[in-house]
Amino acid sequence: IIASDNFIAYRTSFALYTIIAGYPWFLDWGRDTLISFEGILLMPKRFKEAREVLLTCIRDTKYGLVPNGYSGYDNRPLYNSADASLLLFEQVKKYLQYTNDYEFVKERMYKTLIKIIEAYISGIDVDGNNIHLDSDYLLSSGTPNIQNTWMDAKVGDYVVTPRNGKTVEINSLWYNALRIMANLTKLYNDEDLSNKYKEYAKKCKENFNKEFYNKKKKSLYDVLGDDKIRPNQLFSLSLSYQVLNPAGKNAKEILKTVTNELYTKHGLRTLNRKDKQYIATYEGDSYRRDISYHQGITWPWLFGLYNDAYKNVIANTKEGKVKGELQKQYDLFVKNLRVTAKTMMYKEGCILSIAELYDSKPPYLPKGAFSQAWSVAEIFRIILDSKTEEEEGK
């Protein structure tokens, strides 16, 4: 909790709280803020700050896009993100689960949430985002020269991880946002919109399951047409509304593939080791570091996706033997994480915090920003949540 305190900051120009993405060189970023939101603000019951952070996120919403950040030079909002706006819906739902503060959401958030959904349906072509809904009800975004997902490394004109098209996490988040809004619009008596969003969600899910599963690799395509094994596929199983059936065979196969190919004790690799573009260490000049950033380097925050995917699959598994084995594997994951977290926070890198990155081979050195919000938030969330479950069980 002390570690998470360090990321909560007050933006005097907004007169609102925000979350700093990391130290020493990051400001507040929309994507990072929303991924860190539950661990930094909701679990410690900082509900006043949580409300203000949500208002910070939507303050400069434009074209249906939540700013992914603000320029460090002139403070202008930056709209280079297709996922930040969609991440907002998951955190609004989490906020409601913790607070039941439906009045705040209705009065301060609801109209903006509808504008975002309608903008994504209509299409958004600004700052190269090129977001549009295809005839199969799946979202496509980006261009070969623009990075608008979290894997956004770019060196000059060289795009390190070109992920334009139909990406697995954008469409997982899209389905989740539609389901959340179908419920909210019904609650707030917008029956026509509720029915519309239910229909869009239904068609999105049908086509996602038809198009994204890669039978050969027993995983999901990272982008349709790109069969690289990356952790982004876990979004399909980790959100409040899973676009992939967590009770199905595919879900268990995906978990196994991710565990075998991407799991390390400090987080998940961003690319599997067998890929010819895989890089295990984050080192060298800025060019060498940038080209390795999402090409195999380990990110601790991805454990949050892994944790939630595992829990959803276990909760929806009916076969006793399989469920028991999954539970054993999950319990071992949490046990190991508790041990490793102490090492990460007290013996490696920055004392009382967790780094942005780790090398993906021994000695697994911490790299990047020495103190990162979503690293702390997600590991804190997993450990605190598992301890709460243990206490409830006793």
Stockholm file with secondary structure:
# STOCKHOLM 1.0

chainA/1-394         IIASDNFIAYRTSFALYTIIAGYPWFLDWGRDTLISFEGILLMPKRFKEAREVLLTCIRDTKYGLVPNGYSGYDNRPLYNSADASLLLFEQVKKYLQYTNDYEFVKERMYKTLIKIIEAYISGIDVDGNNIHLDSDYLLSSGTPNIQNTWMDAKVGDYVVTPRNGKTVEINSLWYNALRIMANLTKLYNDEDLSNKYKEYAKKCKENFNKEFYNKKKKSLYDVLGDDKIRPNQLFSLSLSYQVLNPAGKNAKEILKTVTNELYTKHGLRTLNRKDKQYIATYEGDSYRRDISYHQGITWPWLFGLYNDAYKNVIANTKEGKVKGELQKQYDLFVKNLRVTAKTMMYKEGCILSIAELYDSKPPYLPKGAFSQAWSVAEIFRIILDSKTEEEEGK
#=GR chainA/1-394 SS CHHHHTTEEEETTTTEEEECCEETTCCCBHHHHHHHHIIIIITTTCHHHHHHHHHHHHTTCBTTBCCSEECTTTCCEECCCSSHHHHHHHHHHHHHHHHCCHHHIIIIIHHHHHHHHHHHHHCBCSTTCCBEECTTSCEEBCBTTBCCSSCCCEETTEESSCCCBSBHHHHHHHHHHHHHHHHHHHHTTCHHHHHHHHHHHHHHHHHHHHHSEETTTTEECSBTTBCCCCGGGGHHHHSSSCSSCTTSHHHHHHHHHHHHHHEETTEEESSCTTSTTCCCCCCSSHHHHHHHTTTTCEETTHHHHHHHHHHHHHHTCCCHHHHHHHHHHHHHHHHHHHHHHHHHHHTSSSTTSCCSEECSSTTCCEESSSEEHHHHHHHHHHHHHHHHHHHHHC
#=GC SS_cons         CHHHHTTEEEETTTTEEEECCEETTCCCBHHHHHHHHIIIIITTTCHHHHHHHHHHHHTTCBTTBCCSEECTTTCCEECCCSSHHHHHHHHHHHHHHHHCCHHHIIIIIHHHHHHHHHHHHHCBCSTTCCBEECTTSCEEBCBTTBCCSSCCCEETTEESSCCCBSBHHHHHHHHHHHHHHHHHHHHTTCHHHHHHHHHHHHHHHHHHHHHSEETTTTEECSBTTBCCCCGGGGHHHHSSSCSSCTTSHHHHHHHHHHHHHHEETTEEESSCTTSTTCCCCCCSSHHHHHHHTTTTCEETTHHHHHHHHHHHHHHTCCCHHHHHHHHHHHHHHHHHHHHHHHHHHHTSSSTTSCCSEECSSTTCCEESSSEEHHHHHHHHHHHHHHHHHHHHHC
//
